[in-house]
Structure formats: structure tokens, C-alpha cells
Amino acid sequence: MASLKYNNCYIKDSYSIVGPMEKMGQIKNYDLTIDDYYFGEKTFEKAEVKMQRKAIDEILLRNNLTQSNIDLVVGGDLFNQIAVTSNALENYNISFLGTYSACATFVESLIISANMINKSIKKVIAVTSAHNLTAEKQFRYPVEYGSPKHKSNTFTATGCVTCLLTNEKSKIKLESATIGQVVNMGIKDVNNMGAVMAPAAASSIMKHLQETKRDINYYDVILTGDLGSVGTEILKEYLNINYKIKLKNHIDAGMQIYSDNQDVNAGSSGPVSLPLVLFNKILKNKKYKKILVVGTGSLHTPTFVNQKNTIGAIAHVVSLEVE
């Protein structure tokens, strides 16, 4: 596992789009909410492509930038071969690096972007998205089947987030990162992603603290991606038993998007969950100056699951400092 330090990487702006369920949840300050899962398109997949294009266009417009001002777009999604993001970038004259770490994809994109900026690149857009009805169809069952859900199941959030990173100083500095490693605890239950991902989150948090020589209390808040209610409890117990760390200043994005009266079982999931909460809740709270962001991803496919294989997971970490 490797930790990296950055001197000149800053987050300047972000743009968020969410769907109908997210609109009715706890967070009310998204940039754009949509009431139609089709977003005016013929398929859910095309709707997700449109969300990405809209989010990219809006962040350019809001910052008075054109495509020629952006050196690189880095990002991905949950769909097969990250086809949504690739399709979204077809009409842009911008270099593109596609990424995939399941629900840890956004944090992986931030790390790659920061490394590029640490060299000679000046402006990067990181992007990720998810759509409940494309993800459910791919990873579980089409919603039309009406399949019952386990209490440990999470609900894939519908939305898209873009983030503008630059070497120009701003209020949010991407200060360091820790690249995760695959952790497989032998779990085969595709309906319990929180249990699959929690040990990977614990491993990456511990490695980050060791390699940066920091205590857990150095951070005002530790934000994990989408462990949900089940995975959050496992993470706390795992850190306490294995590393003697009592996790107190922790928030899981998967438990922040939806309201208690929404039927989402263990919470939200998907690569968009973490950035939605990061940019629309955590960074809006002025008391958080040092933020540890932990993207969590379950690295499975329906084929491997149907073949009764165990499921591996990964967690990537970035450290943010807010002025």
C-alpha cells in the first residue's frame, strides 16, 4: 500500500445531479434534481450519460472555462466497461482516463487527478455517476421483477458528480492519499456489501495513519463511502478489535442521503454516494477542517457471484484540508 503527499492540488468546484429518491432525502442543496428516471431519454443508460454531460457542461460554464482549458477528464461508473462515462465523453475534445474501483471509483479518480496535477497538468475534471435502474439490472435483478430485498441490502443512488481540480490555490486542498489493496474475507453474500467492504476500509484507514504518522483524532471527520448501517458497525468493531482504534468522528455517506422513512434498508450505495455527501454536506459544514475521505468498493461481477466465488473489496483514501 502506498501513501502520497501533494503540494499543489486543490478542489475548486463541484456540481451534483440527483434523481427522485435522493431529492426526497436528507440533503436539500444539490445543484440539480430530476423527477424522471429517464431524464428525457429512451433508456436509463442514456439518462445516466446525459447526467454526466450535463454535469461536465455546468462545471465548465460556472467556472468560465471551455473544453480547451481542461487538460484531462478522469472518471468512471458502474456500468459494464464503464460504458456510460466513455459514451458521455465522445463529443468532448478532452483527453480521458477511465477508472473503475466499483463504489470507490470517485476517490480513485481524485488520486489519479492529483498525481497528474503534481506533474505538469493544470486542470482536471473528475466525474462519476450511477443510476439505480441500470445498476439493479446489472448486479441484481430488474426492479420490474419485484424481488424482495434483504435488510443488509443497500439502494444504489441515482446521480452524477463532477469536480474541478487545479494547481491554483483554493480553499480545499487535496493534501495526501493512500492507495488501497484488495481485501477478501471469504464472503459470498452479494446482499451484504457492507460486510464485504468494511475490512478493506479498516485496512486502508490504518495504513494511512501508519504511513502519515497520524492519530485517528488528527481528522475532524472520517467519511466512508457506502458501508451502510451494517457495514458501519462492522467497521467500528473491526478497527477496535484488530487495531485498538475507537472510531468516534465517523460519518458514512451511505447513511446520509435518504431519510428514515424511505425504504432503502441499509442505506445508499454506488460510486456517487460519497461525493454527493462530501460536496453537499461535509464541505458545507465549516467545523470540518481536516477530512479523511475513504472510498469503499466491492469488486464483484454477477458471473463470479453466480459461480459461488468469494468477493474482494478495496478502499482508497484521500486527505482534504479546508481553510
Steps between C-alpha positions, in 0.01 A plus 500: 500500500632844410438844648570815301541867593388791281609862510295664229169318449178683584128442453349814353138404434249217466160440340240244612192349337264258677188300423150486652580292809804708589298819455267382778788411734690684771715730282319789332769709330593300188565705187238317294229248586307297243152350536522260206734200511517518120613866512326548165686209335378162370704284739634524853854457367462800269356695793820436696710609201295821482557564872876483450495732201279746686727498806814552288341783300376675813832492682669645192238771468505590868879545496514685167696219339490337160601147405841630391568614858467145637804275466334176604178333614537208743206286606274201472169341590347163590383396155681229302840619373420845644302549180297791640804720561664403172180579313460831683848614395457417130413855399764676708842595370664413833741219593335231709614238750231249598507360854327219683514404867127432533364742763853624576532632144466868588782495754720307257425773245604768749829320566581468130404864444722616786795304365454658159482848651809423708686472169416753229123487444308807620126421490316168531134410526422190707160346430291208619137397479254223576139423417291275722319336211813424296695370800216284634451345157870424467593384849177355638160491328297749294270685738200383297555153649402632842764285670499529881802667655709392796530738794873516428439610139583855402322715240707631208479879494411673174717799427815650354780712644775692324791661679750754368856447624776749432851607597361845585457554874145478635336438838508120466837331472544134409790445736579128483367162391535132575444246224314194624556130445249224433368338818300177480352361821332204333148646489273380220180688587434758228220639717741616770746738339557682829656189649710448187641854498545579870830307546648673193400838644662412833819383329537819294420730793764325710761509222435868443549578869817290519660639184414864578587449869166639614250415770134438417411818691709708259190511280184691583299240311554169323255467210456149359324429173208263518541248780142560612367420845629142499848576369544798731458287810740241362759769422489636855528153653775394257712810571457458874583128512782492244661844536384626841341804334169631631333675210301796634522777240354290217225559243397250234367658181272202444303598810469871417318524167158352577252578776394248762156463342642395162510125440868451419592236761870549596543833317631623166778357287673572172805713411297821508394462865829621649552813283134600540543508878853642488414803287144563613531436874850449642670788319203726576563450872765751605607302806669234284851621414683168468302235318597140427301371202486121466349361179379141538438258214383141462690344209252241380315409182173304467696227319742446789216516753299239306810279495504518883828692517590708803486878466798731531486868591720808487516837674690806381567800725553872445568764763346845455593821683250786503597860571 
